[in-house]
Amino acid sequence: MTMTYLIDTHCLIWFQDNNPKIPKRVMGILQNPQNTILFSQISLFEITIKQQIGKLSKFTATIEEIFNQALIDGFTFLPIANKHLFQYNNIPLYEQHRDPFDRLLLATTLSEKATLLSADANFSLYKDILEVVW
């Protein structure tokens, strides 16, 4: 059965960096050719900003290299669409989780009827409206 997953920004970075922090179960999902693995334009924007301000100093791949490698890995690029923005207001705003990148990834996941792949513990706050796997 084909499943659709959206990968969180850190998951995209870790996959390209061969980081052992990705659990075997998640790696199996990412490497299963029957699954559709989406990577969002949001993540590329987040990576670009974090690289520029020095928060990703050890991850030196350019945004073009990240994009091209994700396509080589069999992932599907997902541009930001109006339907993702329209869904943004349906994501509850919690005081302890106000990150705009995360919130737009959540809205995108909901809009695309996908499952989110993320290690971010904050995403458990949204378990009533979408599925997160890690």
For each residue, the residues with C-beta under 8 A, 3 or more apart:
1: 34
2: 34 35 36
3: 29 34 35 36 115
4: 35 36 38 112 113 114 115
5: 29 30 35 36 37 38 114 115 116 117 133
6: 38 39 40 78 105 108 109 112 114 115 116 117
7: 11 12 15 30 37 38 39 43 75 117 118
8: 11 12 43 102 105 116 117 118 119 120 123
9: 12 13 42 43 46 47 101 105
10: 13 14 118 119 120
11: 7 8 14 15 22 26 30 117 118 119
12: 7 8 9 15 16 39 43 47 66 70 75
13: 9 10 16 17 19 47 56 59 66
14: 10 11 17 19 21 22
15: 7 11 12 18 19 22 30 73
16: 12 13 61 66 69 70 73
17: 13 14 59
18: 15
19: 13 14 15 22
20:
21: 14 119
22: 11 14 15 19 26 27 30
23: 26 27 134
24: 27 28
25: 28 29 133
26: 11 22 23 29 30 117 133 134
27: 22 23 24 30 31
28: 24 25 31 32
29: 3 5 25 26 32 35 37 117 133
30: 5 7 11 15 22 26 27 35 37 73 117
31: 27 28
32: 28 29 35
33: 74
34: 1 2 3
35: 2 3 4 5 29 30 32
36: 2 3 4 5 76
37: 5 7 29 30 73 74 75 76
38: 4 5 6 7 75 76 77 78 112 114
39: 6 7 12 43 44 70 75 76 77 78
40: 6 43 44 78 80 105 108
41: 44 45 77 78 79 80
42: 9 45 46 80 101 104 105 108
43: 7 8 9 12 39 40 46 47 101 105
44: 39 40 41 47 48 63 66 67
45: 41 42 48 49 101
46: 9 42 43 49 50 101
47: 9 12 13 43 44 50 51 56 59 63 66
48: 44 45 51 52 63
49: 45 46 52 53
50: 46 47 53 55 56
51: 47 48 54 55 56 59 63
52: 48 49
53: 49 50
54: 51 57
55: 50 51
56: 13 47 50 51 59
57: 54 60
58:
59: 13 17 47 51 56
60: 57
61: 16 65 66 69
62: 65 66
63: 44 47 48 51 66 67
64: 67 68
65: 61 62 68 69
66: 12 13 16 44 47 61 62 63 69 70
67: 44 63 64 70 71 77
68: 64 65 71 72
69: 16 61 65 66 72 73
70: 12 16 39 66 67 73 75 77
71: 67 68 74 75 77
72: 68 69
73: 15 16 30 37 69 70
74: 33 37 71
75: 7 12 37 38 39 70 71
76: 36 37 38 39
77: 38 39 41 67 70 71
78: 6 38 39 40 41 81 108 112
79: 41
80: 40 41 42 84 85 104 108
81: 78 84 85 111
82: 85 86
83: 86 87 111
84: 80 81 87 88 104 107 108 111 112
85: 80 81 82 88 104 107
86: 82 83 89 111
87: 83 84 90 91 107 108 110 111
88: 84 85 91 103 104 107
89: 86
90: 87 107 110 129
91: 87 88 103 106 107 110 126 129
92: 125 126 129
93: 98 103
94: 97 98 122 125
95: 98
96: 122 125
97: 94 102 103 122 125
98: 93 94 95 103
99: 102 103 122
100: 103 104
101: 9 42 43 45 46 104 105
102: 8 97 99 105 106 120 122 123
103: 88 91 93 97 98 99 100 106 107
104: 42 80 84 85 88 100 101 107 108
105: 6 8 9 40 42 43 101 102 108 109 116 118
106: 91 102 103 109 110 116 123 126 130
107: 84 85 87 88 90 91 103 104 110 111
108: 6 40 42 78 80 84 87 104 105 111 112 114
109: 6 105 106 112 114 115 116 130
110: 87 90 91 106 107 113 129 130
111: 81 83 84 86 87 107 108
112: 4 6 38 78 84 108 109
113: 4 110
114: 4 5 6 38 108 109
115: 3 4 5 6 109 130 131 132 133
116: 5 6 8 105 106 109 123 130 131 132 133
117: 5 6 7 8 11 26 29 30 132 133 134
118: 7 8 10 11 105 123 132 134
119: 8 10 11 21 134
120: 8 10 102 123
121: 124
122: 94 96 97 99 102 125
123: 8 102 106 116 118 120 126 127 132
124: 121 127 132
125: 92 94 96 97 122
126: 91 92 106 123 129 130 132
127: 123 124 130 131 132
128:
129: 90 91 92 110 126
130: 106 109 110 115 116 126 127
131: 115 116 127
132: 115 116 117 118 123 124 126 127
133: 5 25 26 29 115 116 117
134: 23 26 117 118 119
